[in-house]
Amino acid sequence: MNFIDLEAQYKYLKSRIDKRIQSVLTHGCYIMGPEVQELEEELAAYVGVKHAITCANGTDALTLALMALGIKEGDAVFCPTFTFFATAEVIAFANATPVFVDSNEETFNICVVDLELRIKKTLEEGILIPKAIIAVDLFGLPANYPELEEVAKKYGLKLVEDAAQGFGGEIEGKKAGAFGDIATTSFFPAKPLGCYGDGGALFTDNDEYAELLKSYRVHGKGRDKYDNVRVGMNSRLDTIQAAILLEKLKEFPQEFVKRNEIANIYTSSLENKFNVPLVPERFLSSWAQYTLVTERRDEWMQKLRIESVPTMIYYSTCMHQQSAFKSLASYDLSFPIAEKLSEQVFSLPMHPYLTSEAQQKVLNLFS
Ligand SMILES: *Cc1c(COP(=O)(O)O)cnc(C)c1O
């Protein structure tokens, strides 16, 4: 059994994907070829935003977002401590200071109450200037953007949605990628929408940000890439990856339905035994991961491993516990929920090609 089965997906989509790759090989425009623009149009239409701008990976997407927002040294950027390293890494990479926030116990996403506490504390200290929030759609569930948008507005902060895991999710019919001032995603192969290498994208309704992002991703280009009006990066999505993504995006809505069917079966079978993931009313998750919380994690993981059922821990180390951030702060506020989650979560096989027999095998081990 595979934790995420990219092989099964390729087998299913093979003829379509092969054909698309072949047409790139035939026209030979490997960098910023026509498939890149076609994909950007399809992505913008799917997410429901004015601009989709592809780039080299999800980490660069976040870095480009912070560049467009003008984040710099002396700025405080708030982000959850329970996330993948890249969310916090890009803040430090921009020479700003990450201020970590505890999690909501039920959704695993950034706790809005704790966020406001930490914004107030940063303002009181008067050393850093609060500038932005990066919220994460952890495991596929959009963060609480209706409340986050209120907090951002109240304190005059920019809001970035890190939808690396959230692509496909929704709140009240509005798609992940459409929240905040700028949203980002990743096409790393194992994400809900993945390519066959590295890839990423940014989403925004703001024309100015879109222009800046298109410039920053190609060496700060002006008229062309030999007219450089600012210092940028080299962060383009390969044409071949765009071609693959065009075919995968066509299949994505059907895959999204299957992911939700599988998640619902997990939940109805396991909700009496575990803390199962909560999807609040009017929210939809893309189920990048199906994650359980239990004090007996080691025992369960061992039991599944013996029967060749793969499980993973996302994440066993919070950002405030990472060696790279040791020098950062005197943390006088604690992170009880995030630390508990890091000690108690583990994730089950989850992908749209999981057969009902395979899922039943997983579930039988819990009975
Ligand atoms: C995967 C991921 C990223 C980074 O994406 P890459 O394409 O691997 O650079 C950023 N944030 C979160 C929450 C992620 O899961």
Ligand as a Chemical Component Dictionary entry (heavy atoms), coordinates in Angstrom:
data_LIG
# 
_chem_comp.id                   LIG 
_chem_comp.type                 NON-POLYMER 
_chem_comp.pdbx_formal_charge   0 
_chem_comp.three_letter_code    LIG 
# 
loop_
_chem_comp_atom.comp_id 
_chem_comp_atom.atom_id 
_chem_comp_atom.alt_atom_id 
_chem_comp_atom.type_symbol 
_chem_comp_atom.charge 
_chem_comp_atom.model_Cartn_x 
_chem_comp_atom.model_Cartn_y 
_chem_comp_atom.model_Cartn_z 
_chem_comp_atom.pdbx_ordinal 
LIG C1 C1 C 0 4.949 21.953 0.809  1  
LIG C2 C2 C 0 4.722 23.192 1.579  2  
LIG C3 C3 C 0 5.400 24.386 1.271  3  
LIG C4 C4 C 0 6.529 24.469 0.302  4  
LIG O1 O1 O 0 6.291 24.000 -0.975 5  
LIG P1 P1 P 0 7.511 23.511 -1.915 6  
LIG O2 O2 O 0 6.905 23.442 -3.268 7  
LIG O3 O3 O 0 7.979 22.201 -1.392 8  
LIG O4 O4 O 0 8.572 24.558 -1.837 9  
LIG C5 C5 C 0 5.065 25.533 1.974  10 
LIG N1 N1 N 0 4.133 25.507 2.937  11 
LIG C6 C6 C 0 3.465 24.385 3.270  12 
LIG C7 C7 C 0 2.441 24.438 4.342  13 
LIG C8 C8 C 0 3.755 23.182 2.623  14 
LIG O5 O5 O 0 3.098 22.066 2.973  15 
# 
loop_
_chem_comp_bond.comp_id 
_chem_comp_bond.atom_id_1 
_chem_comp_bond.atom_id_2 
_chem_comp_bond.value_order 
_chem_comp_bond.pdbx_ordinal 
LIG C1 C2 SING 1  
LIG C2 C3 SING 2  
LIG C2 C8 DOUB 3  
LIG C3 C4 SING 4  
LIG C3 C5 DOUB 5  
LIG C4 O1 SING 6  
LIG O1 P1 SING 7  
LIG P1 O2 DOUB 8  
LIG P1 O3 SING 9  
LIG P1 O4 SING 10 
LIG C5 N1 SING 11 
LIG N1 C6 DOUB 12 
LIG C6 C7 SING 13 
LIG C6 C8 SING 14 
LIG C8 O5 SING 15 
# 
